[in-house]
Structures are given as structure tokens and as C-alpha cells.
Amino acid sequence: MVATKHSMEEAIEIQKAFERHFAGKGEVLSVGIGLNGSMDDLALNVCVSRPKEAENLPKSFDGLEVVVDVVGAIRAY
């Protein structure tokens, strides 16, 4: 297990706050928790459908890095 600056409990609370602030506006498809690019702290992993939607999101939120993945349209089959 990697020692991180934030605990998982803190990251979950930050994730919930991020979802309250950004989810439901159509640009955020999902929000998860993973490691940041330096692998020394937790990060919010956010999925959006288009690159333009990523421009409206912050680079960090309440101390956690925001890692954005553009995944395209999600359809049920």
C-alpha cells in the first residue's frame, strides 16, 4: 500500500463534495478515486465524454488532483 497525503475517508468526502458541485451539469459522467500522477497521493478520477467538457473542470479540488479521462459517449446495449 502506498502512503498518501490524504486518507481514503478524506478522499471520499472530497469526492462527494466534487459530485455535488459538478455532477448533474452534463459534463461529468463518473467520479472515482485513484492515485495521482506522482503516485504519492489520492486523486479524483473524472470521466467526461468530450475534451471540451474537461476544460470546465479544475486541476485540483479541495487538495486532491483531478485526473480527467475523455471516454466518449456511453451507451447501453
C-alpha positions in Angstrom: 0.0 0.0 0.0 1.3 3.5 -0.9 1.5 6.0 1.8 -0.6 9.0 0.7 -1.1 12.6 2.0 -4.9 12.1 2.3 -6.7 9.2 3.8 -9.4 7.2 1.8 -12.0 8.6 4.2 -10.9 12.2 3.4 -10.9 11.4 -0.3 -14.4 10.0 -0.2 -15.7 13.2 1.5 -13.9 15.3 -1.2 -15.4 13.1 -3.9 -18.9 13.6 -2.6 -18.3 17.4 -2.5 -17.0 17.3 -6.1 -20.0 15.4 -7.2 -22.4 17.8 -5.5 -20.6 20.7 -7.2 -20.1 19.3 -10.7 -22.3 16.3 -11.3 -25.7 16.8 -12.9 -24.3 19.6 -15.2 -24.0 17.1 -18.1 -20.2 17.2 -18.4 -19.3 14.7 -15.6 -20.1 11.0 -16.4 -18.4 9.5 -13.3 -16.1 10.3 -10.4 -13.8 7.8 -8.8 -10.7 7.7 -6.6 -7.3 6.6 -7.6 -3.6 7.7 -7.4 -2.3 11.0 -8.7 0.4 11.2 -11.4 3.2 11.3 -8.9 1.7 8.3 -7.1 2.2 10.0 -3.7 -1.5 10.9 -3.0 -5.0 10.1 -3.9 -6.7 11.8 -6.8 -10.2 12.2 -8.2 -10.6 10.4 -11.5 -13.3 12.1 -13.5 -14.7 10.7 -16.8 -16.2 13.1 -19.4 -17.5 12.4 -22.9 -15.7 15.2 -24.8 -12.4 17.2 -24.5 -14.4 20.5 -24.3 -16.1 19.3 -21.1 -12.7 18.8 -19.4 -11.9 22.5 -19.9 -14.6 23.4 -17.3 -13.1 21.2 -14.6 -10.5 22.3 -12.0 -7.0 20.8 -12.0 -7.4 20.2 -8.2 -10.3 20.2 -5.8 -10.1 20.5 -2.0 -6.4 19.4 -2.1 -6.8 16.4 -4.4 -5.6 16.4 -8.0 -8.3 16.0 -10.6 -7.4 13.5 -13.3 -9.7 13.7 -16.3 -10.3 10.9 -18.8 -12.2 11.6 -22.0 -14.1 8.4 -22.7 -16.6 9.4 -25.4 -20.3 8.7 -25.4 -21.5 5.9 -23.1 -24.5 3.9 -24.5 -26.4 1.0 -23.0 -26.5 -2.1 -25.3 
